[in-house]
Amino acid sequence: MEEEKIELISTREAAKILNVSIQTICKMIWDGRLKATKLGKATSPWRINKASVMKYLKQASVYDADGGK
């Protein structure tokens, strides 16, 4: 059985991919739109599942292409 590798990225990288602010990325984590975790201490920075960022980007692109539908 092969384990699926999860690629984690920083809030800065996610913000760059989605073309939003780091603050917006944090809001997206808190409201559940992006899957993320903190590695180590509670004060450590968020690490975001890159697949969830790409999924969000794809969904947002479909939404925009359909004229907001």
matplotlib code that plots the C-alpha trace (Angstrom):
import matplotlib.pyplot as plt

x = [0.0, 1.4, 1.0, -0.3, 2.2, 0.7, 2.5, 2.3, 2.9, 3.2, 0.5, 2.7, 2.9, -0.9, -1.5, 0.7, -1.1, -4.6, -3.5, -4.9, -3.3, -1.9, -4.7, -7.3, -5.6, -5.8, -9.5, -10.0, -8.3, -10.5, -13.7, -12.7, -12.2, -8.6, -7.2, -4.2, -2.2, 0.3, 3.5, 5.0, 4.0, 0.7, 2.6, 4.2, 3.0, 0.2, 1.1, -1.6, -2.4, -1.5, -4.2, -6.8, -5.5, -5.5, -9.1, -10.2, -8.6, -10.3, -13.7, -13.2, -12.2, -15.3, -17.5, -16.0, -16.1, -19.9, -20.6, -21.0, -23.3]
y = [0.0, 3.3, 6.3, 9.6, 12.4, 15.7, 18.8, 21.6, 25.2, 28.4, 31.1, 33.3, 30.7, 30.2, 33.9, 34.2, 31.3, 32.7, 36.4, 37.4, 38.7, 36.5, 37.8, 36.5, 33.1, 33.0, 33.8, 31.0, 28.6, 29.6, 29.3, 25.9, 26.9, 25.7, 22.7, 23.6, 22.6, 24.0, 22.0, 22.1, 24.8, 26.7, 29.8, 28.2, 29.3, 27.6, 25.0, 24.6, 21.5, 22.6, 20.3, 22.3, 25.6, 24.2, 22.8, 26.2, 27.9, 25.5, 26.0, 29.8, 29.7, 27.7, 30.1, 33.2, 31.6, 30.9, 34.5, 34.1, 31.1]
z = [0.0, -1.1, 1.2, -0.3, 0.3, 1.4, 0.3, 2.8, 1.9, 3.9, 4.2, 2.1, -0.7, -0.5, -0.7, -3.8, -5.5, -4.8, -5.2, -1.8, 1.4, 4.1, 6.4, 3.9, 3.9, 7.7, 7.5, 4.9, 7.3, 10.2, 8.3, 6.8, 3.2, 3.4, 5.2, 7.4, 10.4, 12.9, 13.2, 16.7, 19.2, 19.1, 18.1, 15.0, 11.6, 9.7, 7.0, 4.4, 2.4, -1.2, -2.6, -0.8, -2.2, -5.7, -5.2, -4.0, -6.9, -9.4, -7.7, -7.8, -11.4, -12.4, -10.4, -12.1, -15.6, -15.1, -14.5, -10.8, -10.9]

ax = plt.figure().add_subplot(projection="3d")
ax.plot(x, y, z, "-o")
ax.set_aspect("equal")
plt.show()
